[in-house]
Amino acid sequence: MHALVFIKQVPDASQVRINYETGTLIREGVPAILNPYEVHAVEEAVKIKQKFGGKVTILTMGPLQAADALKECLSRGADKGYLLSDRIFAGSDTLATSYALYEGAKKIIELEGEIDFFFAGKQAIDGDTAQTGPGIATRFNIPLVTYLTKLDEVNLEEKYVVATRLTEFGQETLKVPIPVFFTVEESLNILSHSPLPWLVKAAQSKIEILSGENVDLDKNQCGLRNSPTIVKKAFTPEKKQRGATLTGTFDEVVDQAAEKVAPFLNNIL
Ligand SMILES: Cc1cc2nc3c(=O)[nH]c(=O)nc-3n(C[C@H](O)[C@H](O)[C@H](O)COP(=O)(O)OP(=O)(O)OC[C@H]3O[C@@H](n4cnc5c(N)ncnc54)[C@H](O)[C@@H]3O)c2cc1C
């Protein structure tokens, strides 16, 4: 069993600042954390490894400081971390990011062997697009299960999983062939504590660096220049007026609500 988890290091949301000229986030001096969703992806991949054996590999695309996020995953039981880092990736939108990660994952297959399970978080708490996971899965042309909330069954012999995911209308359970790509919800599992040996191993481990030098990349698909998404303007939206709280019996609340919407209705009717 070989699982690959895509992780992103993100600015700590409580301290995000925007450069209004470039429309990009100011990352310097802002504490960085492992994106909360993929912590649960690492947890799930390690649980499968504990049950069936095998290994868990982690890949992130980012600046050299992102190695800290890889180390955190190793301290949670993952086996090896790869950092895809190169100036050519700067300013990538999700199309360029999913391309670079796809090529990075292919390099990991070359170095570490075929992959049964691909994991990503549902979304990153900074860009929030939820597009990167589906973008990579599409390039591999493998089944994609988004918003994963439960892995009901894993059958490595017959190469299928039974998985439950969130939908707009509730949830659905699917039987899907392996290899498969998951994007995960935080409700997928409860995080376990890392035993000391994992912490020691993580502290001693070496992070493998991948770049345009050792990954077969089409540089014309990388970075800001080749990203179709252009940030036209970044701004902090005006704080909206707080809604009113209506109290009383059901009828009293209905009367109060009717009174509040009446002026608007008069305008449109
Ligand atoms: C405020 C802001 C707004 C943005 N808006 C857009 C936009 O509208 N369209 C657009 O194309 N780009 C946008 N970007 C750029 C976008 O953030 C990057 O392309 C980013 O690398 C991937 O998109 P995301 O952050 O939305 O991640 P998502 O697509 O939400 O991430 C989903 C999952 O993919 C994996 N993943 C994401 N990034 C990486 C990575 N670098 N390395 C490894 N795994 C990763 C993680 O598992 C993550 O949980 C925006 C960036 C910012 C900061």
The ligand as an SDF file (V2000), in Angstrom:
LIG
                    3D

 53 58  0  0  0  0  0  0  0  0999 V2000
   -6.5630   35.0540   -1.2480 C   0  0  0  0  0  0  0  0  0  0  0  0
   -6.2110   34.1680   -2.4220 C   0  0  0  0  0  0  0  0  0  0  0  0
   -7.1410   33.9740   -3.4360 C   0  0  0  0  0  0  0  0  0  0  0  0
   -6.8230   33.1450   -4.5200 C   0  0  0  0  0  0  0  0  0  0  0  0
   -7.7670   32.9640   -5.4760 N   0  0  0  0  0  0  0  0  0  0  0  0
   -7.4860   32.1320   -6.5090 C   0  0  0  0  0  0  0  0  0  0  0  0
   -8.4640   31.8780   -7.5170 C   0  0  0  0  0  0  0  0  0  0  0  0
   -9.5700   32.4030   -7.4800 O   0  0  0  0  0  0  0  0  0  0  0  0
   -8.1460   31.0350   -8.5310 N   0  0  0  0  0  0  0  0  0  0  0  0
   -6.9220   30.4420   -8.6040 C   0  0  0  0  0  0  0  0  0  0  0  0
   -6.6960   29.6710   -9.5320 O   0  0  0  0  0  0  0  0  0  0  0  0
   -5.9690   30.6530   -7.6700 N   0  0  0  0  0  0  0  0  0  0  0  0
   -6.2390   31.4800   -6.6320 C   0  0  0  0  0  0  0  0  0  0  0  0
   -5.2930   31.6990   -5.6860 N   0  0  0  0  0  0  0  0  0  0  0  0
   -3.9930   31.0340   -5.8280 C   0  0  0  0  0  0  0  0  0  0  0  0
   -4.0890   29.6780   -5.1460 C   0  0  0  0  0  0  0  0  0  0  0  0
   -4.0840   29.8910   -3.7900 O   0  0  0  0  0  0  0  0  0  0  0  0
   -2.9050   28.8250   -5.4690 C   0  0  0  0  0  0  0  0  0  0  0  0
   -2.9710   28.4330   -6.7680 O   0  0  0  0  0  0  0  0  0  0  0  0
   -2.7950   27.6170   -4.5630 C   0  0  0  0  0  0  0  0  0  0  0  0
   -1.5870   26.9930   -4.7140 O   0  0  0  0  0  0  0  0  0  0  0  0
   -3.8640   26.5640   -4.7310 C   0  0  0  0  0  0  0  0  0  0  0  0
   -5.1270   27.0010   -4.5330 O   0  0  0  0  0  0  0  0  0  0  0  0
   -5.8510   27.0980   -3.0980 P   0  0  0  0  0  0  0  0  0  0  0  0
   -5.0130   27.8460   -2.1680 O   0  0  0  0  0  0  0  0  0  0  0  0
   -7.2100   27.5810   -3.3440 O   0  0  0  0  0  0  0  0  0  0  0  0
   -5.9060   25.6000   -2.5900 O   0  0  0  0  0  0  0  0  0  0  0  0
   -7.1650   24.4860   -2.7140 P   0  0  0  0  0  0  0  0  0  0  0  0
   -7.3320   24.2000   -4.1290 O   0  0  0  0  0  0  0  0  0  0  0  0
   -8.3260   25.0070   -1.9260 O   0  0  0  0  0  0  0  0  0  0  0  0
   -6.3960   23.3520   -1.9220 O   0  0  0  0  0  0  0  0  0  0  0  0
   -7.0300   22.1210   -1.8270 C   0  0  0  0  0  0  0  0  0  0  0  0
   -6.0040   21.1050   -1.4120 C   0  0  0  0  0  0  0  0  0  0  0  0
   -5.0080   20.9610   -2.4350 O   0  0  0  0  0  0  0  0  0  0  0  0
   -3.7320   20.7190   -1.8620 C   0  0  0  0  0  0  0  0  0  0  0  0
   -2.8340   21.8410   -2.1990 N   0  0  0  0  0  0  0  0  0  0  0  0
   -3.1420   23.1440   -2.4870 C   0  0  0  0  0  0  0  0  0  0  0  0
   -2.0210   23.8790   -2.7120 N   0  0  0  0  0  0  0  0  0  0  0  0
   -0.9730   23.0050   -2.5550 C   0  0  0  0  0  0  0  0  0  0  0  0
    0.4460   23.1320   -2.6110 C   0  0  0  0  0  0  0  0  0  0  0  0
    1.0160   24.2930   -2.9140 N   0  0  0  0  0  0  0  0  0  0  0  0
    1.2140   22.0200   -2.3850 N   0  0  0  0  0  0  0  0  0  0  0  0
    0.6360   20.8210   -2.0970 C   0  0  0  0  0  0  0  0  0  0  0  0
   -0.7150   20.6290   -2.0040 N   0  0  0  0  0  0  0  0  0  0  0  0
   -1.4910   21.7060   -2.2300 C   0  0  0  0  0  0  0  0  0  0  0  0
   -3.9620   20.6520   -0.3370 C   0  0  0  0  0  0  0  0  0  0  0  0
   -4.2260   19.3040    0.0400 O   0  0  0  0  0  0  0  0  0  0  0  0
   -5.2190   21.4940   -0.1610 C   0  0  0  0  0  0  0  0  0  0  0  0
   -5.9820   21.1640    0.9760 O   0  0  0  0  0  0  0  0  0  0  0  0
   -5.5620   32.5170   -4.5950 C   0  0  0  0  0  0  0  0  0  0  0  0
   -4.6280   32.7160   -3.5700 C   0  0  0  0  0  0  0  0  0  0  0  0
   -4.9520   33.5180   -2.5080 C   0  0  0  0  0  0  0  0  0  0  0  0
   -3.9600   33.6710   -1.4180 C   0  0  0  0  0  0  0  0  0  0  0  0
  1  2  1  0
  2  3  1  0
  2 52  2  0
  3  4  2  0
  4  5  1  0
  4 50  1  0
  5  6  2  0
  6  7  1  0
  6 13  1  0
  7  8  2  0
  7  9  1  0
  9 10  1  0
 10 11  2  0
 10 12  1  0
 12 13  2  0
 13 14  1  0
 14 15  1  0
 14 50  1  0
 15 16  1  0
 16 17  1  0
 16 18  1  0
 18 19  1  0
 18 20  1  0
 20 21  1  0
 20 22  1  0
 22 23  1  0
 23 24  1  0
 24 25  2  0
 24 26  1  0
 24 27  1  0
 27 28  1  0
 28 29  2  0
 28 30  1  0
 28 31  1  0
 31 32  1  0
 32 33  1  0
 33 34  1  0
 33 48  1  0
 34 35  1  0
 35 36  1  0
 35 46  1  0
 36 37  1  0
 36 45  1  0
 37 38  2  0
 38 39  1  0
 39 40  1  0
 39 45  2  0
 40 41  1  0
 40 42  2  0
 42 43  1  0
 43 44  2  0
 44 45  1  0
 46 47  1  0
 46 48  1  0
 48 49  1  0
 50 51  2  0
 51 52  1  0
 52 53  1  0
M  END
$$$$
